[in-house]
Amino acid sequence: MTTAALNIGHRLRGRLGTYTLTRQLYETVWLASNTQQEPVIIKAVRHVRLENERQILKRFPDATVPFRALIDEIQEPQDPPALVLKHYDSHVGEVADKKGLSAREIRHVARRVLEALRVLHENGFVHTDVKPDNIMVNLSSNEDGDGDMRFKDACLADFGNTVSVDSEYAVNGYPLGTPIFRSPETTLILPFGPPADVWSFGATLISLLYGEGFDIFRPDVPVDHELYVDKILTRFHQFFGPYPKTYLTLPGINDEVLELLIHIISTFPPEQRKPFQLASRTEISHRDRDFICKIMKLDPRDRPTVQELLDDDWFQEEVEEHEHGNEREAAGGSETT
């Protein structure tokens, strides 16, 4: 990967417009403005991930699909290659960590992510990197805010690691994505498919429900520690284990993986297990807890599809809360007139 040789004030010409760089956000990501002074995001880097994202976004140009939209492609300069993407106010992880999210906001974001994943899965793709930082949101102004709903829009972003289900990455197993949000099968470098995204969605949902920077599978050692991955696998067992006997028939399973899992199960003190299904109401509502437990199945063959999750009664609470809120507002209004 090469670093974009760009600077603040640099003007880039695309197929549809001209963009001026205003701030560097990350090594390869810039904030820019178009000729109408509207903000956009520029991703500029010579790397296969950028080309992969371009291909995925061009394949699904429908504006109703909740993907971060591709606005333009930079023609000058040609090196490094660059994409112009829709700007969002923040990612949902930042909002959750700073201010927390209402139940209605969480369900709105969850629905949008599942709708995006449904499009990918129905077309034979796996996102592989679902996490709070890759869910973008636009915030309402105070005047436009609707009670406990601050989000005008939400979408899934970063398709650089998105792969087809018949790619060598999925068929042979390759640890794509962010370790603490990876599924067990991906972490174990086994073949994976759409159920891997379902697990990552569940891990993301836990982080959003708890807020304050909480990630349930984050180990107590640095990322570069030799036991980092083993500790993640141990936390899978601690909260959602034990690893089931059905792992014996998982595609790609081998003696080395089985020995590792047996070691984790046999050496982890039983009194330190914290089954998520026993989480108390002081931590999380039982309705949220039960929905999470439907998702977080260690065997990918036991996980629901995104469509089954979208059809779950858990989302009905979003509708009921909104309707009850409107009724309370109407009642309150009638009392004061």
N, C-alpha and C positions, 0 to 999 in steps of 0.2 A: 504494500500500500504506500502510495506517495502522498505527501502533504500538499494541499492546494497552495500554489504560489499566488495568493491573493492578498489584498490589503483593503482596509477601510477606505471608502471613497471610490474604489474600483468599480467601473461600469461594465456590466455584462449584457451582451445583446442576445436575445433569444429569438425564437421563431415568431413570437407574438408580441414581444415588447422588450424594453430595456430596463435593467435593474441595477440599483446602486447599493453596494455593500455598506451597511451602517454599523454592524457589530459582529464580532466573532463569538459564537456561542460555544462551540466545541472545535476540535482540531479540524474537522472537515465540514462543519455546519455554520452557516452565516445567517444573520438577520439582514434583510435587504428591503428596499422600497421600490415600487414601480413608479412610473411617470405620474400616477395619480396620488403618490405619497402613501399608498396602501402597503402595509407590511406583507412580506412573503419570506419563505425560508429557502435558502440555497444550500443544496448538498453538492459539494465539489470534491471529487477524489477519483483517481484512476484505480478502481478496484472492482472485482467481479460482483460484489454486493450491490454496488450502485447500478450496474447494468441489470442485475437480477430484479432490483426494485423497479427500475424503469419498465422492464418487460411485464411485470405483474400489474402495475398500475395502468399501462396501456391496454392490457388485456381486459381490464374491468373499468372502462371509462364512465359507466353509469353513475350519475351524480347522486342517485338514491342509495348506492352502496356505501356503508359507513367506513370507507377507507380514507386516509389522508390523501387528498386529491393532488394529482400531477397537473400543474398549471402550464408549464412551459419547459422547453429544453434549450439550454444555452448553446449558441452557435459560435460566438466569439467572446472570449478565446475558446478554442477547441480543446486545449489542454490546461487544466484537467477537465475531464467531462463533468458536467454539472446539470442538476435538475432543479426546477423551481417548483416548490411545494406550497400548499395552502398553509397560511400562518394560523396558529392557535394560541390562546392566551397562556396556557400552561398544560402540564400533563397531570392526570388525576392523582398520581401519587403525591405530588407536591401539595395539592389542595387538601388531600386527606391527612397528610402529616402535619400541616400547619393549622388547619381549622376543623378537621373532621368532616364527615359527610353525613347527611341525613339518610334515612332509610330510602326515601324516594329517589334521592340522587344516586345512591348505590344501585338501585334497581334499574334506573334509567341507563347508567353506564354499562351495567351488566348486559342489559338487553341489546344495546348497540354493539358491544363486543361480540356477543353470540350471533347477531345478525351478520356481522362481518365474517366470522368464522364459518357460518353456514354457507356463504357464497364460496369461500375457499374450499371447504370440504366437498361441496356438491360438484366442484370442478376438479377435484383430485389433487388439491394442494394442502400442505400443512404449514402454518405460519412459523412455528417453532420458537417464537420469542415473545409470547404474550406475557406482559408484566405491566405494573402501574405506569412506568416511565414511557411505555409505548401506547398509552391511551391518552389521546389529546382531547382537551375540552376548551370551549369558549364560555366565558362567564357573562352573565347578565349584569346590566347596570343596576344600581339600587332601585331605580324607578321601574325597571322592567322585571325585576325579580319576582318570582311567583312563590312567596312564602318560603317553603323548605326546598325549593328548586332553584339553584344558582346557575345551572348549566343551560346555555342556549343550544349547544351542539356537543357531540362527543363522537370520536371515531378511533379506529385502530390504525396504528402507524408502523413504520419501519418494516418493510418487506424484503430487506436485504438477505435474510436467511430463509425466506419462504421457498419450499421445495415441493416437487410433485411426489405423490405417494409411491411412484415407481422409479424414483431417482435412486442413485447408488447410496445417497446419504440416508434415505429412509429404509431402503431394502436391506442394506448391510449394517445400518446403525452407525450414527455419527453424533457426537454430543454438541449439537447446535443449541444456541440460546444461552440464557443466563442461568448459571448453575442452581441457584436457590429457587428458581421457578421451573426448572426442567422436570419432566416426568420421571418416574423410576426407571422405565425401560430405556429412555434416552440417556439417563445418568449411567446406566449399566452398559451402554453402548450395544443395545439390542435393537432389532428392527422396530420402527415406530410408524405411526400413522395419525389420523385425526384424533384418536383418544389422547395423544400426547398434548395437544392443544387444550383439551378439556381439563386435564390435570393442571396445566399452567393457568388456565382461567380460574380454577378453584383456588390455587395458591394465591393468585392475584386478589380474588374476592376476600380471602381471609385478611390480607394486608389492608384492604380498603375498609373492612368492617371494624378492625381494631384501630387503624390509624396510628399516628405518633411514630411512624417509622418502623412498625413491627412487621417482621417477615418470619413466619413460623419455622422455616427450614434454614435460617441463617446460622451457621456454625459459630462456635466461640473461638475460632482461630482465623488468621488471615487467609485471603484467597490463595496465596501462593504456598500455603502450608501443605505438607505431604499428605496429611489426613483430612484435608478440606472436604473432598468428595465422600470419603468414608463416613464423615460426621453427618453429612446431608442424608446419606442412606440410613444412618442410625436414627436420625430424626423422623424419617418416613416411618420407621418401625415404632418409634416412641409414641407418635401421635395417631397413626393410622394402621399400624401393624396388628398382629405379626404378618410377615410375608406369607401368603397362602401357599398351600401345597400345589395349587394349580400352576405355580411358577415352573414346575417340572415339565410342563407342556408348552411353555411360552416359546414362540418362534425365536430361534437363535440362541436359546439358553445353552450354557456349557458348564462343565465341572468347576471352572474357576469362579464363575459368577455364583453358582450354588454354594460353593465353599465359603465365599465371602458373606453371603446372606445367612448361612448357618452359623458362622462366627458371630455375626451381629446379634442374632436371636439368642444364641446360647450364652453370650458374655454380657449382654445388657441386663442390669439389675431389674427384675420385675417390678420392684417397688418404685422405680423411677419412670415407669411408663405413665403416660398421661393421655389416655384415649380421648380424642376430641369429642366423641359422642357423649362423654360425661361432663363436658364443659358446663359450668353453672350459668344461671341467668345473669349473675353479676358480671360475667365476661361477655356474653353474647346471647341474644334471644334464642330460644329453643327452635323457633322457626328457621332462623338463619343457620343455626348449628345443624339442624337436620338436613337442610338443603346442601350444606357443605359436605356432609357425610355421604350424600348420594353421589357426589362428584368424585371424592377423593378415594377411589378404589385402587389399591396397589396393582391389581391385575387389570391391564388396559381393556381386556375383553368384558369386564364388569362395569365399565363406566358408561353413563348415558351419552347419547349423541347430543349435539347442540340443539337439534330440533326438539328432542325430548326435554331438554332443560328449558327451552323457550315456552314449551307447553305446560311447564310445572306450575302448580298452584302458588309457588313462592312469588311469582310475578303478579298474581291476582291481588296480593296485598298492596302493591303499588297503586292499582286502580282504586281499591277500597279506601286507602288512605287519602287519595286525592279527592274522591267523592265526598268522604266524610269532612275533609277540610273545607270544601266548598259549602257543604251544608252548615257547618259551624259559622262560616263567614256570613252566610245568608241569614242565619238565625241571629247572629250578633248585630247585623245591619238592621234587621227588623225591630230589634229591641231599642235601637237608638233613634228610630225615626218617629 
